[in-house]
Amino acid sequence: MTGIRDDFGVQDGVTAQLGHVTEKPHVGGLLRPRMKASKMRIEGWVNVLLTGPDDHGIEIVKYHELGMNLVTDHGDEHIGERIALDTQDIVTGMRLGTNATAASKAGAGSFIGTYLSGSQEALDAVAVGSDLGGGVGWRQAHICTWIAGDITNAAIAEVCLTDETALTDVQGTAANTVAKFIFASTIDKQAGDSLEVTWNIDVLGA
């Protein structure tokens, strides 16, 4: 398992106020903070699967990896604003690249470094949600598949989750990259191979 653990933490708080509060809360009013902190964590898990025929034409798993992504600054904003703004763009797809430079929250490492032309891929279907269990959390799965013949490259090193609307054949920017993941080893996707990336965004309970 590789990748960077990136827990996006959201902490809520409630302050109840009655009457006029002076420097002494008990004089002329009431200030009562929440007695117990409630924290919500958001994690991104990336499952990478490359399959294709071996020398004898038998379908095999050529590469598999499960790791944690890095949510970018834009991703933090995207997730927070989606709670309140219906106008915020939803995740539309993914992109691939060949630059293995470490992912970062902002700057050059927060989007695809060396774009693989033609690799922009819309989600296979609308992101699927699933309940992780009472009091545990919620998972939203985003899946993209580059089928056989779709993209061929011997050194695929990076993938990103994007909310660009509409999705175009470009590198993308920090302003439309929600999260990024660097593969533990470069992936050699040959003409007969299929590459599937499942990006699970887990919203975990308090």
N, C-alpha and C positions, 0 to 999 in steps of 0.2 A: 504494500500500500504506500503510495507516494502522494505528494501534494502538500499544500500549506493549509493548516487548520485555520479557518477564518470564521469565527463565531461573530455574527452580526447581532449585537445585543440591543434589545429595546426595553427600556425600563419605564413603567408608568407610575404616576403618582397623583393622588387626589388630595386637595386641600379644601376643607369645609370651613366657611367663614360666616359668622353670624354677628350682626351688629357692627359697631365701629371698633376696630382693633388698634390699641395704642401700643406703646413700647412694652407694656405689661399685658400679656394676652388675657389675663383674668379680669382686667378692669374694663368694663363696658363691652365685652365681646368674647368670642370664643374662636380659637384657632386650633384645629385638630388635624394633625397630619395623619396619613395612612399609617396604621400600626405595623403592617407587614409589607415588605417590598415584594413586588411581583415582577419577575423578569421573563422575557421571551427571547429565545435564541433562534437564529436562522442559520442553517448550515447548507452548503452545496456539495453534493456528492456526485462525482462523474464516473460513470461506468463505460469503459471503452472495449469494444469487441470487434476484432478483425477476423473474418472467416473467408475461406477460399479453397480452391482445389490444390491438392499436393501434386507431386510428380506423376501420380497414378490416377489423377482425376477424382480423388476422394475428398469430399468437403471436410475440412478440419479447422480448428481454431488456431490462428496464426499469432494472435496477440490478444491479451486480455489484461486490463488494469482497472483498479478501483481506487480513486483518490479524492481528496478534498480540493475544491476550487478556491480561487481568491475572488471575492466580491469586490468590484471596483468602487470608487467614490460615486460614480454614476449609478452603479447598482444599489448602493445604500439609498441614494435619493429616489431611485425608481421604486424600490420596495416600500419606502416610507410614503411616497406620494400616491401609490396605488391604493392605499388604505382610504384616502380621502378624495382623490381626483379620478373621476371616470375618464377624463381626457388624457391621462397618462398612457403612453403607448405600451402595449403588451409585448411580451417576448415573441419575436417573429421567426427566429431561426439561429443558425450557427455559421461560423466561417472557420477555415483551416489555414495554417501557415507553416513555415519551415524555420522559424526563428526560435531557438531554445532559450533565449534570455528569460530570466526569472520574471514571473508576473508581479505587478505592483498595483497599488491602489490608484495611483494617478501617474501621469507622464507616459513615456514611451512603452512601458511595460503593462499598461492598462488596456491595450487593444492589440490586435494582430500585428506582429512585428514585420514579417515578410509574407505578404498575402499570396496564397496559392490561387492563381487566376481560375475563375469558374467554380470555386469551391463554396460559394454562398449557397446555403441549403435551407429551404423553408422547413418548418416542423412537419413531421410525418402526419400529424393530426393535432387537433387542439390539445393543449397541455392537460393531462389527466390527473385529477386529484384523488387522493386516497387517505383514509383515516388511519393513523398509526396506533390508535387505541385511546380509550378514555384517559384524559389527563396527560397523554404522551405528546401528541402533536398531529400535524397534517403534512402530507407530502404532495408536492406538485411536480409531475414528471414531464420533462421536455425531451422529445426524441427526434433525432435526425439520422437518416441513413443515406450514405453515399453508396449506391448500388454498383454492381460490376460494370466497369466501363465508364463510370461517372467521373471519377478523378483518379489519375495514376501518378504516383510520386514515390520516390524511394526514401524520402527524408521528412515526412510530416511530423512536426514537433509541437504544434500548438493548436488549440481550439478555443473559440470564444462563443459566448451566448450574447445575442444582440437583440435590440428592440428597434432596429432601423425599419422604418415604414415608408415606402415599400422596400423590401430587401433587394439590394442591387449587387452587381459584380464589382465590388470595390473593397479596399482594405478595411474600411470602417474607421471610426474615431473613438476617442475616449468618451465622447458625448453620446454614443449609442452602444457602448459595450457594457453589459450588465455584469459579466463575470468572465474569468479567463482560467485556462488550465494548460499546464505544460506536461507533456507525456514523459514518463520515466525514461523511455527509450524512443528513438525516432521510429516511425511506422513506415514500412515499405508496402504501399498499397498497389498491387499489380492489377492488370486489366480485368482479371476474373474475380477479384476480391470485393467483398462488401464490408464497409466500415459503418458500425452503428455506435452512436454516442447517446447515452441516456443521462440526462442532467437532472438530478433530483434536488429540488429545493425543499428542505425540511423546516417547517415552522414548529418549534418545539415548545411544549407547555412550560408553565411557570415552575 
